[in-house]
Amino acid sequence: MQLGAARFVAGETLDECVVVLRRLNEQGLHANTTLLGEGVLEPGETESVVGAYRTIVDRIADEQLRANVALKLTHLGLEIDEELAYENLRTLAEHAATRGGFIRIDMEQSQFVDATLRIYRRLREAGIDAVGTVLQSYLYRTPADLEALLPLEPNLRLVKGAYLEAPSVAYPKKSDVDAAYVRLLERMLLEGGHTAVATHDSALVQHTIRFAADHGIDRDRFEFQMLYGVRPQLQLDLVRRGYKVLVATPYGPEWYPYLMRRLGERPANLLFFLKNTIRG
Ligand SMILES: Cc1cc2nc3c(=O)[nH]c(=O)nc-3n(C[C@H](O)[C@H](O)[C@H](O)COP(=O)(O)OP(=O)(O)OC[C@H]3O[C@@H](n4cnc5c(N)ncnc54)[C@H](O)[C@@H]3O)c2cc1C
């Protein structure tokens, strides 16, 4: 943590994270939190992850934070058994619903997309509506996935995609990923449901604002989402302009893979990290 991870991760404990969530709320920002961890391979371990998330949901409600939860299905056992992950998530989502909470299912590597969308659909068909998921614009399959989801009036976060994927499944060129993002974004905004525009790309933020204004799309139909520690000034500028901004604010002792993804996205972050490491 002292080595620079604290810029991107809100501590190792829930107590540390709650301090950060409250500070973000005081600045007019919404937040979500994630107990960092993924790829759990022991069924017993998923029980403790579910327990930890119950505690998070309760703490958010008790402290009246404007925050919700985002989690990874591989943290709840998706690599062990899809049914186990579904049951774990259903338990949590039902609990969150009793406390006025909301759960976002993050999207992971492409081999998990089918199962993730199946689980999201099953929850919605079981009448659990305070859940959302994520679509990644780098995948060729995403326009078809979006069309299939639209009848559910889904709550979707749109991202470019953070994992290393083969050119057989994802656009290798950034310009193609960006162009696909725009097409998906416009389709989502024009259809029902709620869109979380999750990007730090100023051009896409501006495009969203302009497109929504031109098409009479209410501000409560979409929100911006950014990562804790990334472009904080842009986050606050948007709040000042009256837009909802949610800051994804993860915590936990297993912060290493998360930090590596953030560093991989931007060499400048690596420099920042190294400087702090040397100073530390
Ligand atoms: C709230 C949120 C949730 C996410 N959830 C998922 C998920 O469930 N699944 C998934 O695959 N991916 C997820 N991602 C990651 C996403 O897929 C991208 O990898 C990441 O957001 C970088 O792409 P970008 O859209 O910000 O734009 P880029 O095209 O990467 O960058 C545009 C500009 O934004 C700035 N910027 C971008 N990233 C950084 C950074 N790390 N540090 C500093 N500046 C930066 C730079 O100025 C850059 O020029 C999420 C991202 C966000 C914001």
The ligand as a Gaussian input file, in Angstrom:
#p B3LYP/6-31G(d) Opt

LIG

0 1
 C      -15.795000       2.432000     -13.352000
 C      -15.063000       1.472000     -14.226000
 C      -15.375000       0.138000     -14.171000
 C      -14.716000      -0.769000     -15.002000
 N      -15.107000      -2.070000     -15.023000
 C      -14.570000      -2.924000     -15.918000
 C      -15.057000      -4.251000     -16.067000
 O      -15.998000      -4.694000     -15.383000
 N      -14.454000      -5.051000     -16.987000
 C      -13.426000      -4.609000     -17.786000
 O      -12.947000      -5.367000     -18.634000
 N      -12.948000      -3.359000     -17.651000
 C      -13.480000      -2.507000     -16.751000
 N      -12.998000      -1.229000     -16.658000
 C      -11.728000      -0.856000     -17.342000
 C      -11.946000      -0.430000     -18.779000
 O      -12.292000      -1.554000     -19.551000
 C      -10.682000       0.216000     -19.355000
 O       -9.629000      -0.695000     -19.317000
 C      -10.230000       1.471000     -18.627000
 O      -11.319000       2.244000     -18.225000
 C       -9.330000       2.330000     -19.530000
 O      -10.024000       2.772000     -20.662000
 P      -10.664000       4.248000     -20.800000
 O      -12.039000       4.072000     -21.333000
 O      -10.603000       4.955000     -19.505000
 O       -9.890000       4.977000     -21.924000
 P       -8.433000       4.909000     -22.572000
 O       -8.670000       4.954000     -24.014000
 O       -7.624000       3.781000     -22.005000
 O       -7.830000       6.253000     -22.067000
 C       -8.351000       7.520000     -22.417000
 C       -7.670000       8.572000     -21.560000
 O       -8.097000       8.411000     -20.221000
 C       -7.007000       8.591000     -19.325000
 N       -6.771000       7.314000     -18.604000
 C       -7.250000       6.100000     -18.941000
 N       -6.893000       5.151000     -18.052000
 C       -6.133000       5.791000     -17.146000
 C       -5.467000       5.362000     -15.987000
 N       -5.484000       4.090000     -15.565000
 N       -4.795000       6.310000     -15.279000
 C       -4.778000       7.596000     -15.665000
 N       -5.413000       8.058000     -16.762000
 C       -6.065000       7.175000     -17.493000
 C       -5.845000       9.016000     -20.161000
 O       -5.852000      10.411000     -20.255000
 C       -6.147000       8.441000     -21.507000
 O       -5.527000       9.120000     -22.555000
 C      -13.674000      -0.308000     -15.857000
 C      -13.372000       1.044000     -15.914000
 C      -14.053000       1.939000     -15.141000
 C      -13.743000       3.380000     -15.255000

